[in-house]
């Protein structure tokens, strides 16, 4: 049995067309499966901010994905929520 962990990340980024493509590419290259995705634009501190919420699943540690997303040029912050374990046969 493999224990897959689900993780939810809140990504704060600049509202640019290429941001979503970059985020999804990093998720895929780091070996995480995308379970859910939402995106909204918010006004924060007199500027527009894009907030992307992704739920991913993998046996890999979330720190790998978190650190890579933080390195993206247009990403200002990534917050990780508690993991939810899921056991599959």
C-alpha positions in Angstrom: 0.0 0.0 0.0 1.2 3.5 -0.8 0.2 6.4 1.3 -0.6 9.4 -0.8 -0.8 12.7 0.9 -3.0 15.5 -0.2 -1.8 19.0 0.2 -3.4 22.4 -0.4 -1.3 25.4 -1.3 -2.3 29.0 -1.6 -0.2 30.8 -4.1 -0.1 34.6 -4.3 1.2 35.9 -7.6 1.1 38.8 -10.1 -1.9 38.6 -12.4 -0.1 37.7 -15.6 -1.2 35.3 -18.3 1.8 33.0 -18.0 1.6 32.5 -14.2 -0.9 29.6 -14.3 1.1 27.8 -17.0 4.3 28.1 -14.9 2.6 26.8 -11.8 1.1 23.8 -13.5 4.4 23.0 -15.2 6.2 22.9 -11.8 3.4 20.7 -10.3 3.8 18.2 -13.1 7.6 18.2 -13.2 7.8 17.7 -9.4 5.6 14.5 -9.7 2.5 15.8 -8.0 -1.1 15.0 -9.3 -3.4 17.9 -9.4 -6.7 17.2 -7.6 -8.3 20.7 -7.5 -7.6 24.2 -8.7 -9.2 27.6 -8.1 -8.1 31.0 -9.1 -9.3 34.5 -8.2 -8.1 38.0 -8.6 -8.1 40.2 -5.5 -7.2 43.8 -4.7 -4.4 43.7 -2.0 -2.5 46.8 -0.8 -3.5 49.0 -3.8 -2.6 46.4 -6.4 -4.2 43.4 -8.1 -3.0 40.0 -6.8 -3.8 36.6 -8.2 -4.6 33.9 -5.7 -4.3 30.3 -6.9 -5.4 27.5 -4.6 -4.2 24.0 -5.7 -4.8 20.7 -4.0 -2.2 18.1 -5.0 -1.5 14.5 -4.2 1.8 12.6 -4.0 4.0 10.3 -1.9 6.7 13.0 -2.3 7.3 15.6 0.4 5.4 18.9 -0.2 8.5 20.9 0.6 9.9 20.1 -2.9 6.9 21.6 -4.6 6.6 24.5 -2.1 10.2 25.6 -2.6 10.0 25.4 -6.4 6.8 27.4 -6.5 8.4 30.1 -4.3 11.2 30.5 -6.9 8.8 31.5 -9.7 9.3 35.1 -10.8 5.7 36.3 -10.4 5.0 34.4 -7.2 5.1 36.5 -4.1 4.1 33.9 -1.5 3.1 30.3 -1.1 1.2 29.1 2.0 0.8 25.3 2.7 -2.2 24.0 4.7 -2.2 20.8 6.8 -1.7 17.6 4.8 -4.5 15.0 4.6 -3.3 11.4 4.3 -5.0 9.1 1.9 -4.2 5.4 1.7 -4.6 3.5 -1.6 -4.1 -0.1 -2.5 
